[in-house]
Amino acid sequence: MTDALWFDPAEMLIGGRWLRASDTLPLGNPSDGTTLAEIPRGQSRDIDAAVAAADQALRGEWGRMTALERGRVLARIGQAVLDRVEELATLEALDVGKPLKQARADAVALARYCEFYAGAADKLHGETIPYLDGYTVLTLRQPHGVTGHIVPWNYPMQIIGRSVGAALAMGNACVLKPAEEACLTALAFARIARDAGLPDGALNVVPGIGAEAGAALTAHPGVHHISFTGSVRTGQLVQEAAARNVIPVTLELGGKSPQIVFEDADLDAALPFLVNAGIQNAGQTCSAASRILVHRSLHDDVVARMAARYHALRVGPALDDLDVGPLISARQRELVEGFLAKAEDLTVAAQGQVVGDGGHYVAPTLLTGATPDHPLAQAEIFGPVQVVLPFETEAEAIAIANGTDYGLVAGVWTRDGARQMRMARDLKAGQVFVNNYGAGGGVELPFGGVGKSGHGREKGFEALYGFSQLKTVAVHHG
Ligand code: TXE
């Protein structure tokens, strides 16, 4: 077990108690292929216990807290996370394989989510509605109850922050099922949150396999809302399970996001965003800009300038803090290599250099020569691979950008103000960035997709609506 572990990762948190599951799973280190630790292999009985503990919390100290008090607890958790950014970043880097500076940014974002939702906890309230003579009608904003959170392995800290943070702010009690590939920071966060005063049962963490603990959580009749981030296929299963219990579900299912470079773009400003948004976290980012659409007049110039950056990219162990780390697992690397095998008809404009050894490394690859309907221009690859596609007109750019099953994020680079507004209106995406791409991290910015990218919005104030429900009270007083 690594020295960076300051707790026993084989324990899960249920109702304020750290417990062992009947079985464990090995947690891989993506940087060298070794085993980092054994983690709990939660079963449906553990999910049953966690849901019961969450339900108990709603009827106990946690459920009785005012919005102000919940906000104060979240504020203390945010500060405690900030105090431990380095420890959390090291765990995330080891577990996910992302370079330390990226893991550090994720830990700061986790703190920022806690801070944001701490401040927001007592800011969302109901209304009064003019109605019939002799009536007063008001709306109450209330928690769903027990919320299930199924988190993937690519950004555990950020995704926990955005979904658990907002759910707790609204007074829900959470059952969190982190991914089997990466769950150390979920367990660490739960410890930090408890030490900061989060009451027992308000947050329960049960690691395990998706088809076991994950499926048990989504099917559980005691769960009142599910927040899921992951693949389209699993998202469909989650939504089917939620439909059987008739509960709301928020799905964030990734994308094939474009950045569109018009002929009047400020290329010096665009270049870092074009490349970074493709290779950050080795391309395993839901909002990765995996398609770069470039006006034909600039195509060769942009490709040459992106290629120069690609040639300088170095890929190695997370703790060496290079530009790019390994992929999460051998399975993910095989998936990405499978896509690259379908790129034989394309041109490799540039590749980065793998200096690491023994881990799940893939050289970042910049591809040209694809048509918009090529498999590599359509599928979410979830690796450090970008495809550059030329276009002639604004209408063609929109058609290509909107021409996939997804619609999560889009970026537009142009100095033309009217075009900026037309693109913002016409692009099929939950977020459109103009002359930037994901700048500032976006804790405050509502986020979610259209089409196969999912539905519902997390992040920002908007998430608070999703993690609560409205009750209308009509009082007849004459
Ligand atoms: O995803 P899964 P995987 C995409 C990306 C990637 C592909 C496969 O394209 O290559 O998905 O990744 C839990 N019931 N994204 O296999 O299966 C699982 O334990 C309930 C995009 O890792 O969706 C984990 O906690 N839960 C994405 C979570 O679902 C189940 C992030 C995600 O796993 C379950 C990750 C089940 N039946 C992958 N089966 C993004 N949007 O950022 C699995 N899980």
Boltz pocket constraint, residues with backbone or C-beta under 6 A from the ligand:
constraints:
  - pocket:
      binder: B
      contacts: [[A, 150], [A, 151], [A, 152], [A, 153], [A, 154], [A, 177], [A, 178], [A, 179], [A, 180], [A, 208], [A, 209], [A, 210], [A, 211], [A, 213], [A, 214], [A, 215], [A, 216], [A, 218], [A, 229], [A, 230], [A, 231], [A, 232], [A, 234], [A, 235], [A, 237], [A, 238], [A, 252], [A, 253], [A, 254], [A, 255], [A, 284], [A, 285], [A, 286], [A, 287], [A, 335], [A, 380], [A, 381], [A, 382]]
      max_distance: 6.0
